[in-house]
Amino acid sequence: MELPAHNQKKASSPPRTKAAEVLNLELNAAVYNKDKEAVLELLEQGADVNSKVDNGWTPLQTAVRIDDEELVRLLLDRGASLHARKDNGGTAFTEAGIAGNVQVLKLLLEHGSDIDEQDINGFTAFMEAAWYGKEEALRFLYSRGAKVNLRRETSKEKAKLLKGGATALMDACKQRHFSAVKILVQEMGADVNIRDNRDRNALIHALKEGSGKRKHESAVPIVHFLLEHGVDVRSRDECGKTALILAVEMESPELVTALLEKDEIDIDDADEEGNTALMVAVEKGDCRIAKLLCEKGARTDRGNLIAVARRNRSPSMENLLREHNVRLIPETPRAWEPNSKRWRAQLKKLDQMYRPMIGKLKTFPYIQQKIQDYIYLGLHGETEVAVQISLSAEGNKEKEFLEKCSHCEHLLKLFQSEKKKGCMYLCFPLWEKNLQEHLQDPEDQKDYKAALKIIFQALREMHSLGFAHQDLQPGNFVIDLGGKIYLADFGNKRRLIEGQEQLVKSDLEALGRLVLYVLTGGEKPLQQVGIKDLAPNSPDYMEALDLVQSLSSPDERGLEGLSKHPYFWSNQSRFNFLKSIWNKIKDEPNRKSIFQDFNVTKKAFPYPEWTKMIDKDVLHVMENPRNAKPTKYRNDVTQLLRLMRNMDEHKDEGISKKIGDYAEYFLKVFPELTIYVYNSLRQNPACSHLSDFQDPSL
């Protein structure tokens, strides 16, 4: 049956003609003008139902935009693509979130739209509905499974600029849609404390200046609502401004009063420029708020307040400040240089800015002073520190554990701690970078084996304290200025081992992934790296492969035994191990069966014709020794071990000149030999003790 002309699909699109271009422009205009007859006529004439006009708009997206359900149905029936995107990545469905028409949203879902599809800035239809205050659309999308707490995903380039990460609740707060905010929190369980990529929560978005028609809409009811629902008042904006400072900038005494009622608020906290709430109030000439802050005990010895009031020609502000004994105390910046190279600029800025002291600690918990998630730079007295901030109850438990680490060489130790307003500030000696940053820094010298030795030792120390770590990822290994590695537990995921031995196994499996991550230079994310990423031409390839496999399937050796694995041996130690085996088995009458019995069920000897692989001149000299009877070496592993032992015990000057270092030569020609012999002996019950080789370097 032949389809009508408007439903026929062409195998390929012909080159666009000027006439076709005009038809497509007219089609989009007809849709915008809601001229159904013209739309049908243009489609019959060959206009492309999926053509795009300025900024990538398709007819379907335009129909959604003008909120014409009939035209949406018509275009869908004529083959309009649901998945076509505008230049900003928006689809018909995200556009429907803006329009807020529930019937159109339902129709698009029925035709296959994805409920959580995003444009290039990470906006979903649900977020658009929140931004524009479309309450019915919000409820409908939620009923169909839209993710309420989804954070905006954006490109890597934009993420590096700290863009993205906002939620629908933040959008509703920013645009001052109070009813939408209540719906999101009370009916849908929106999290008021999620933070975007600039570390701002919903409260900060509510206090930032709105945009569009609702720019001057009051934020007061939204802020009160968020405070009632447990929003964290310690969040800051991208300039380090606190909620209190933003409330002062809004010139809202009501919000200032509400925030000051919260114990967590520090009235003297400052932004990245060192401005406190009082300094902002004086700069704005807001005597009401300045008086309120002074009466609540705000410090008046920060910033040249009198000079600012005089410059603004505000006698009333000058008089107010004098009533509160404002005095000018000149401060001269000290000449100080941090020890840290990486954090020098941030530490210098922290040292020079005003910050309210927390005991002996000076810190500024906002994005520009962040080391990694939940960790910030700090100065404890004269010491450069990394500061982890938590609630006091959690901090007390963490401090108790960290005190147990004080005698461990490779676990991150606590330097000092401070408490203030229900928070614990745990201070650690400052590190330069974490393991991921070290591996990805092209200027750093890499010694993977040395790093892994320390990583193994650190985990052994953790287990010796009775805890499984449960979060062995690169961000939990930190490296100080001297290059020393420490294991931390910033996520507080460790668990007691007692009665749950499977936790140790899971740690070892995670350690196997971390070994692969290190050996591949951190080129892939931890969860994506696999054995296939190991370089087969690496001199330690076979040992590394066996180590990872041993960690993935832990046996009786445990972590302590695997810390002595041949991967960690030096080349000379591997050679010494191999030649020593001959000395231990040469007098055994059944020495051939030591490996033969093993080979019946396990891996065969990888070099069944080794006499053809070794240098012919070397083999000739060894088979025809001076002042001794000729001998013949057979193609089995014991004979190869015998040859290695004899060569080393009776060195020949000619051989030495030809092959150089014996250990380097044999391990290059027979790279699988060490692991083969080690595992053959270890898994043979009668000979397992022979595999217990002590490398002096360990």
Disulfide bonds with the S-S distance in Angstrom:
none
